Amino acid sequence: MPLDEAEITAHASKVKDLQETLNQLLFGQEDLIGLVITGLLARGHILLEGLPGLGKTELVKGLAKTLELKNKRIQFTPDLLPGDITGNPVLQDTAKGHQFVFQEGPIFANIVLADEINRASPKTQSALLEAMQEQRVTVLGEPHELPFPFFVLATQNPIELEGTYPLPEAQLDRFLFKLEVQRNSAETLQTIIQNREMGVEPEVPVVLSTEELVALNNAVRKIYLPDVVASYISRLVDGTHRGVSETANSIKFGASPRAALGLASAAKARALMAGRINASFEDVADVAIPVLQHRIILEYEARIEGLSNRGIVEALLKEVPRQDMDLPATLKEA
């Protein structure tokens, strides 16, 4: 059943309260916070990349505090093992004698902060693959369901820094958004200095209950996606593959169908935040870069020339028309 205007307005008001609260936590990052909330509403996992000290971890911790959800933090280090994330069977005395009993790891939470995720080895990073896709983990052949809802919000340092490992493509594809955290302006730094103290965490109130967040997630799914907008999404994603668009000649591997689904969900989330009952071309364009930039792999020559994933997606947005101007097949034949 589609949403009516009153429902949309009520949902948008709750999202606005959440956004205003987070804006008071992390100064000068309004656009970033808006995209983080968009990903949350679309039920997607989010990867934040930036230099140390820019507030990535504080944003995720603050978001967890504003939501009435169980949250856990995993500090990724080179010696972290997969079992340290998923949990391990432990030998215990039971009524039936000595038996292995599964002890849940920190992945069993509604919001998991994977801090500095690329400081762990690829083997350890892979422990998140099943959890992020299927909301469960399998240990010794036995599946264990994760709590609902389930979100992974990860932070990573630029790959150029010491002690980092690149994330596998399969894991990158499971993140709805990859967001870049930029440094603050001088004016924002002054605000931070005047309102924050070293070692003192700001108080953050609970803004949304679990039921309210789930209701918002369900409302996003009811946002109408017009056929022309769905066509635009499909052509954008298809345009990341060689031979389809001129821009794609610099791309070795393009985006997957999961990217198209993520783009549609994120566009609908943006529409809800704006208080609209249907997604638009502008909603798609607003989220295209964070959805697509980490899902394409550039040719070696393109990287040598200094091309970036973000720049390629920006070029693609200019190249792919918002409306498919091709005539219907019946008219072409005539």
N, C-alpha and C positions, 0 to 999 in steps of 0.2 A: 504494500500500500504506500503510495507516494506521500511525502511530507507536505503539510500545509504551511502557509506563511507564518502562522503563530508558532508552530513547532520550530521552524527554521530560526526565527528570531530568538526564541528561548535558548536554543542550542548555541547560536552565535554569541549570545550574551555570556554564557558560561565559558566559552573559549576565550572571549575577550578578558574576562577576569583572570584566567590562567595566564594569559600573555602579559597582562599588566603586572602581575605578581612576579613573574620571571624577569621582566624588564627592570624591576627594582633590585633584583639579585645580581644580574650581570649587566653592567652599564654599557651603553653604546653598541649593543649587539641585537637590535630589534629585528633586523632581517633574519639573522641566524636563528633567533628564538622562534620567529614565525615559522620557519621551515622545520625546526625540531617538533613543534606542535603539530604541523601538517603531517609529518611522518607518524607521530603518535596516533593521530586520528585515523590514519590510513592503515593502522595495525602493522607498521613496518619497522624494521630494525634500522638503526642509524649509526653511521661511522663519522666521527669528528676528527679532522686532521688539522694539526697546527703545532707550532713550536711550544715547548714547555712554558707554563706560567701564564697562558692566555685565558684561562678560565674554563677549559673544556670539562675537566672533572667537576668543578664547582657547578657548572650548568646542569650536568647529569644528576649530581647529588641533590641540587635544588629542585629539579623536576620530580625526583622521587619523593621528596618531602611534601610537595604540593599535592601529591596523589595518595590516596588511602590504599597503598599497595605495599606488599612485602618486597623489600629490595635487598640485594646483596652486592658486594663489591669484590671483584677478583683482580688482584694486582698481578699482571702478567710479567713474569721474569724468565730468564733463560733456563732456570732449573725447574720450572713448573711442569708437572706431568698431566696427561689427560685425566687421570683419576682424581687429581686435585680439583678438577672442575666438575666432573660428572658424579663423583662419589665412588666408593669401593665396597665390595663385600668384606665384612669383618667376621671372623670366627667368634661365636658367642655360645654361652650355655643356654639352651632352651628346654622346654618340656620334652622335646624329642631327642635331647642330647646335644652334642656339639654340632652346630650348623652355621653356615655362612649366612649372615644377615646383611642386606644392603643398607649402607649408610649414605644418605643423600649428601651430595656436594653442594656448593654455593650456587650451581646453576638452577637449583630448585627455588625460584623466586619469581615474582611477577616482573620486576625490573632488575636486570643484571647489568651492572656497570663493569664492562671489560676494560680496565684501565691499562693504557699503553699496550694494547693487544699485540702490536707487532714487535714487542721485545721478547716474546716467547717463540719457540721453534715452530715450524710448520706442522709438525706432528701434534703438538699441543693445541695449536689453533684449530686443527681439524676436529677437535672434540666438540666444537660448537656447530658443526655442519648439520647433523641430524636435528639438534635442538632448535636451530633457527628455521629449518624448513618444516619439520613435522611436529614440533613442540613435544618432543620426547627424547629420551636417551636410552641406549641399549648397552647393558653391561653384562658380560658373560652370556650373551644370547637372550637376556631377559629385558623386555622393554619396560620403561618407567615413564609415565605421563608427567609432564611438567604442569605447574599451576596455570590457570587461565585468569586473565590475559597474560601473555608472555612477551616481553620486549628485551632485546639486547641493544644497549647503547654503548658503543665502544669508542675509545679515544686512541689515536695513534700519533706518533711523532713522524715527521717527514723522513723518508727512507734515507736521505743523505746523512742523518745523524748516526752516531756510533751505536752499535749494539741493536740494530733493528733488522727484521726479516720482512721481505715482501709478503703480503697476504696472498694466498692462493686464489686464482680466478674464481674457483667454485665458491669460495667463501665471500669474496667481494660481491658476487652476483646475488647473494642472499641479503645484502644490505639494500634497503629501499633507497636510502640517500647516502651520498658521501658529501659531507659539508666541510668547507675550509674555514677555519677560524682565523680571522685576520687580526693584526695588532691594533691596539687602540690609538685614537688620536690624542693630541696633547690635552684637549679639553676634557675628554673622557678620563684620561689619567688623573687629572686634577680632581674630578668628581670621585674617583676611586680613593684617592689619598684622603679626601675630606670625609668619606663615609665608611671606610673600612679600616680595620686594625689587623696587623699581622697575627696569625694564629687564632683569630676569633671568627667563628662562622656566624653569618647573619641568620636571624630567626626567619623561618619560612612557614607560613600557615598552610594548612590543608585546604585546597581549593575545590577539588573534585573527589567524590567518593568513588569506590569501585563501580557501583551501580551506575553512577552518572557517566563515568568514562566509557563503560560498555555501551550505554545508551547512545553516546556520541559516536562510537565506532559503528553501531548498527545504523545510525542516522546517515552516516557517510555512504553506506551501501545503498541507501534509498535515493540518493541524489541522482537525478536523471542525466544520462550521458547521451546527447544527441548523436545521430548517425554521422553527421558531418564532423563532429569532434572525434568520434571513434575512428573515422577514416583518417583524420589528421594524425592521430596517435600511431596508427598502423603504418602510415607512410613515413613518419619520422623514424620509427624503429627500423623499418625496412631500408630506409636510406642510409643506415650505418653499415650496410653490406656492400662489398665491392661490386661494381657494375650497375648499381642501382642509381647512384648519384655521383656527381663529380667530386664532391667532398670525400666520399667513401674510398676514393683511390688511395688515400693516405692511411686507411684502416686495414689492418690485417685480419682481425676478427671483430664482427659487429655484435650488437646487443641481442639478447635472447628474448623469447616470448615472455619470460618473467618480467623483463623490463617494460614490455607493453602493458602488462597487467598492473605493474607498479605505477606506471605513468597515469593510467586511468584512475586508480584508487587515489593517488595524490592529487590529481586534478579535481576529483569530487570533494576531497577534504578541503581544498582551497575554496571551493564554491560554498561549502557549509560555513567556513570561517567568515566569508563575506556576506552571509545571510541570503544566499541565492539557492533556488531549488534545482538548478541545472548547471553543469560544468560548461566552461567556454573555452575558446581557443586561447585566451589570455591565461586561463588557469593552467593549461598544458604548457605554455611557454614559460610560465613562472617556475615550474618544477622540472623542466626538461633537462637542465644542466645537472642538478644534483642526482637525478635518476639515471642519466645516461653516461656521464663522464667516466665513471669507474667501471663501466661495462664494455668498453671498447678497448682494443689493443692496437696501438699504432704500428705501422711498418717501421723498420729500423731506420730507413732513409728519412722518414718524416720526423722521427725523434732527433736525428742528426741535424735536420734543418731548423730545429727549435720549435716545432709544432707541439701543442699541448692538447690533451684530451678535452679540456674545457673549450679551447679555441675551435676545435673541430666541431663540437656540438653547437657552439655559437654560429659557425658557418652553416651548419646544417639547418638551423632554425631560419636563416635567411634564404636558403636555397629551396627548401620544401614549402610549396604554397599551402596556405591554411585550408583552402578549398580545392578539391580535385576538379580541375577544369576540363578533364577529358570528357568527350561526348559518350553517351551510352553506346554499347556495342551495336545495337540495332541501327542507330543513326550512322555509325561508321560504315556499316555494310551498305547502306543506301548511297 
